[in-house]
Amino acid sequence: MTNIVEIGDEDETPAGETLERSEGDADGQPGDSGVPNFAELLGPHCVIKRVDKDQKVLGNVKAEEMQSEMMSRASTQKRLGACADHVKGMSRKDKLKWALDLKDVANKDFADCKFEEAARLYNDCLVALDLDGTESENEEVKNKLQLPVSTNLAACLVELGKYEGCIEMCNLALSVDGQAPKALYRRGLCHYRLGNHRLARPDFEAAMKAIAAAREGQDDATCLKDLERRVTHYLLNIRRHSEQEKSNAKRIFERKDNDSRLYDDRPGAREEPEEQRPEVDDSDEAIEAALSRARGDWNWSCCRRSKEKNQ
């Protein structure tokens, strides 16, 4: 008899739970701590399937991967619990200072491309969120801590390919400021990379409007210019893809040689090679080249990829 064990998709868990590793072992594997081996416990005939929050099966998982994930989640809970104990007796002012100091350290890790460590520290910062004060005190916490930390954590999750988790963090940031350009851009980027252009496009368009509004306030002009350049690049790709789909649909209905090919999904239909969608290069050089072509300006120059500035 075959046993089936289902585990939740790691992208559906809280962001920190997908990032932590066991403190005793950098690879999240059992060491000499006496942790039982899942492969031996479950047996060779046990099938482990990964499911999402709607119980849709996403694929099979090895016992070793399941064990690593569960140890990682346990380690995360332990770490966040320690942070909660640390700030428990602090005043509101001290909690905020502790979290902002930690955020500065996380920003340095992000600048050094240490995305997992930065994400762990941003998660720790959120433990200090205290929204039980007055309206003005809560606004201070939201704008100084919740908005920038959740936006920066979203940036880490993009780099780590955790797109579902990034969308959740962007939603948290947008609950504070619905016109936050970076949160709108990153949420749109995640939808785009997940292949959902329908959801990506309105986020990119809203980001463009938010960028224009922020520019009027002279907020970080250089960063906004780079953000606008990237948003424009993705909008061009989405429009090009939409035009290609319309063109393909038009060609299907204009076929004169064999009308029955409209029903290519019927049994015995002639199979045609599937077109491979090219991967999108979103490096600075590729973006600048694409925008230059769109402007009709072929005299573009390569620029070095600059590190994204966090708040």
C-alpha positions in Angstrom: 0.0 0.0 0.0 1.3 3.5 -0.9 1.0 6.2 1.6 0.6 9.8 0.5 1.8 12.7 2.7 0.8 16.3 1.6 2.8 19.3 2.6 2.0 23.0 1.9 3.8 24.9 -0.8 6.6 26.8 0.8 5.7 29.9 -1.1 2.3 29.9 0.6 3.9 30.0 4.1 4.8 33.2 5.8 7.8 34.7 4.1 10.3 34.1 7.0 9.4 30.4 7.1 10.7 29.9 3.6 14.0 31.5 4.2 15.4 30.2 7.5 17.9 27.4 7.9 18.6 25.4 11.0 21.1 27.4 13.1 22.9 24.2 13.9 23.4 23.2 10.3 23.7 25.8 7.4 22.1 23.4 4.9 19.0 22.7 7.1 20.0 19.0 7.3 19.9 16.9 10.4 23.2 16.7 12.1 24.1 15.0 15.4 21.0 16.3 17.2 19.2 13.0 17.1 16.6 14.2 14.6 15.0 11.1 13.0 15.4 10.5 9.3 12.1 11.1 7.4 13.1 8.8 4.6 13.5 5.9 7.0 10.4 6.7 9.0 8.1 7.1 6.0 9.4 4.1 4.1 10.2 3.6 0.4 6.6 3.4 -0.7 5.5 6.7 0.8 4.7 9.4 -1.9 5.1 13.0 -0.7 3.2 15.7 -2.7 3.5 19.4 -2.5 0.1 21.3 -2.5 -0.8 24.9 -2.5 -3.2 26.6 -0.1 -6.2 25.3 -2.2 -4.9 21.7 -1.9 -3.9 21.7 -5.6 -1.0 19.3 -6.2 2.1 21.0 -7.5 4.4 18.0 -7.7 6.3 15.4 -5.7 8.8 16.1 -3.0 11.7 14.0 -1.7 11.7 13.1 1.9 15.0 14.9 2.4 13.4 18.1 1.1 10.4 17.8 3.3 12.6 17.3 6.3 14.8 20.3 5.4 11.7 22.5 5.1 10.2 21.4 8.3 13.4 21.9 10.2 13.8 25.3 8.5 10.3 26.4 9.7 10.9 25.2 13.2 14.2 27.2 13.3 12.3 30.3 12.0 9.7 30.0 14.7 12.4 29.7 17.3 14.2 32.7 16.0 11.1 34.9 15.9 10.1 33.7 19.3 13.5 34.9 20.6 13.0 38.3 19.0 9.6 38.6 20.5 11.0 37.8 24.0 13.7 40.4 23.4 11.4 43.3 22.7 8.6 42.2 25.1 9.6 44.5 27.9 10.6 47.5 25.7 8.8 50.7 25.4 7.2 51.7 22.1 10.1 54.1 21.4 12.8 51.5 22.2 11.0 48.9 20.0 11.0 51.2 17.1 14.7 52.2 17.6 15.7 48.5 17.8 13.8 47.6 14.6 15.2 50.6 12.7 18.7 49.8 13.7 18.2 46.2 12.6 16.8 47.5 9.3 20.0 49.4 8.6 22.0 46.2 9.1 19.6 44.4 6.7 20.0 47.1 4.1 23.8 46.6 4.2 23.3 42.8 3.7 20.9 43.5 0.8 23.5 45.9 -0.8 26.1 43.1 -0.5 23.6 40.7 -2.2 23.2 38.6 1.0 19.5 38.3 0.3 18.6 35.4 2.6 20.3 37.1 5.6 18.7 40.4 4.8 15.3 38.8 4.6 15.8 37.1 8.0 16.6 40.5 9.5 13.7 42.3 7.9 11.4 39.6 9.3 12.9 40.2 12.7 12.1 43.9 12.4 8.4 43.1 11.8 8.3 41.4 15.3 8.6 44.9 16.8 5.5 46.2 15.1 3.4 47.8 17.8 0.1 49.1 16.6 -1.7 49.4 20.0 -0.9 53.1 20.4 -2.7 56.3 19.5 -3.6 57.0 15.9 -0.5 59.3 15.4 1.8 56.7 17.1 0.5 54.0 14.8 1.0 56.1 11.8 4.6 56.7 12.8 5.2 52.9 13.2 3.5 52.2 9.8 5.5 54.8 7.8 8.8 54.4 9.5 8.8 50.6 9.9 6.0 48.6 8.3 6.1 50.3 4.9 9.9 50.3 4.3 10.6 46.9 5.9 7.8 45.1 4.0 8.9 46.8 0.7 12.5 45.8 1.3 11.6 42.3 2.3 9.6 42.0 -1.0 12.8 43.0 -2.8 14.7 40.1 -1.1 11.9 37.7 -2.0 12.1 38.7 -5.7 15.8 38.0 -5.7 15.2 34.6 -4.1 12.4 33.7 -6.6 9.8 33.7 -3.9 7.2 35.5 -5.9 4.1 34.5 -4.0 5.7 35.6 -0.7 6.7 38.9 -2.4 3.2 39.6 -3.5 2.1 39.2 0.1 4.7 41.6 1.4 3.8 44.1 -1.3 0.1 43.9 -0.2 1.3 44.6 3.3 3.2 47.7 2.1 0.3 48.9 0.0 -2.1 48.6 2.9 -0.1 51.5 4.4 0.5 53.4 1.2 -1.6 52.4 -1.8 0.6 54.5 -4.1 4.0 53.1 -3.0 5.9 52.9 -6.4 8.3 50.2 -5.4 5.6 48.0 -3.9 3.5 48.4 -7.0 6.4 47.6 -9.3 7.6 44.6 -7.4 4.1 43.1 -7.2 3.7 43.7 -10.9 7.1 42.1 -11.5 6.0 39.0 -9.6 2.8 38.6 -11.5 4.8 39.1 -14.7 7.3 36.4 -13.9 4.5 34.1 -12.8 3.1 34.5 -16.4 0.1 36.6 -15.3 0.2 39.6 -17.6 -3.4 40.4 -16.8 -2.5 41.2 -13.2 0.9 42.6 -13.9 -0.2 45.3 -16.3 -2.4 47.3 -13.9 0.3 47.2 -11.3 2.9 48.6 -13.7 0.5 51.3 -14.9 -0.3 52.3 -11.3 3.4 52.4 -10.6 4.0 54.8 -13.5 1.4 57.1 -12.1 2.8 56.8 -8.6 6.3 57.6 -9.9 5.0 60.7 -11.6 3.3 61.9 -8.4 6.4 61.2 -6.3 8.6 63.1 -8.8 6.5 66.2 -8.3 7.5 65.9 -4.6 11.2 65.6 -5.6 11.5 62.3 -3.8 14.7 60.4 -4.7 14.7 61.5 -8.4 17.6 59.2 -9.4 16.0 56.0 -8.0 12.6 57.0 -9.5 14.1 57.4 -12.9 15.6 53.9 -12.8 12.3 52.5 -11.5 10.4 54.3 -14.3 12.8 52.8 -16.9 12.2 49.3 -15.6 8.4 49.7 -15.5 8.4 51.1 -19.0 10.5 48.0 -20.2 7.9 45.6 -18.8 5.0 47.5 -20.1 6.5 47.4 -23.6 7.0 43.6 -23.3 3.4 43.1 -22.2 2.1 45.2 -25.1 4.3 43.4 -27.5 3.1 40.0 -26.2 -0.5 41.1 -26.4 0.0 42.2 -30.0 1.6 38.9 -30.9 -1.3 37.0 -29.4 -3.7 39.0 -31.4 -1.7 38.4 -34.6 -1.5 34.7 -33.9 -5.3 34.5 -33.4 -5.9 36.5 -36.6 -3.7 34.1 -38.6 -5.6 31.1 -37.4 -8.9 32.5 -38.8 -7.3 33.7 -42.0 -6.0 30.2 -43.0 -7.3 29.4 -46.5 -5.5 26.1 -47.2 -7.4 24.0 -44.7 -10.4 25.3 -42.7 -10.4 22.2 -40.6 -7.2 23.3 -38.9 -9.4 25.6 -36.8 -10.0 22.5 -34.8 -6.5 21.3 -34.3 -7.4 19.9 -30.9 -9.5 17.1 -32.5 -8.1 13.5 -32.3 -5.6 12.8 -35.0 -4.9 16.5 -35.8 -1.5 17.3 -37.2 0.8 18.5 -34.4 2.9 21.6 -35.0 6.0 22.5 -33.1 5.4 24.6 -30.1 6.9 28.1 -30.1 9.3 28.7 -27.3 8.7 32.0 -25.6 12.1 33.7 -25.2 13.2 34.6 -21.7 13.1 38.3 -20.9 16.5 39.9 -20.2 15.8 42.6 -17.6 19.5 43.7 -17.1 20.2 47.4 -17.3 21.9 47.0 -20.7 18.9 45.1 -22.2 16.4 47.6 -20.8 18.3 50.6 -22.1 18.6 48.9 -25.6 14.9 48.2 -25.7 13.9 51.7 -24.7 16.3 53.2 -27.2 14.8 51.1 -30.0 11.3 52.2 -28.9 12.5 55.8 -29.2 14.1 55.2 -32.5 17.5 56.0 -31.0 20.1 53.4 -31.8 23.0 55.3 -30.2 22.7 53.7 -26.8 25.5 52.8 -24.5 25.9 50.0 -22.0 25.8 50.9 -18.3 26.9 48.8 -15.4 24.1 47.2 -13.3 23.7 49.3 -10.3 22.5 48.0 -6.9 19.0 48.8 -6.0 18.7 51.3 -3.3 16.6 50.3 -0.3 14.8 52.6 1.9 
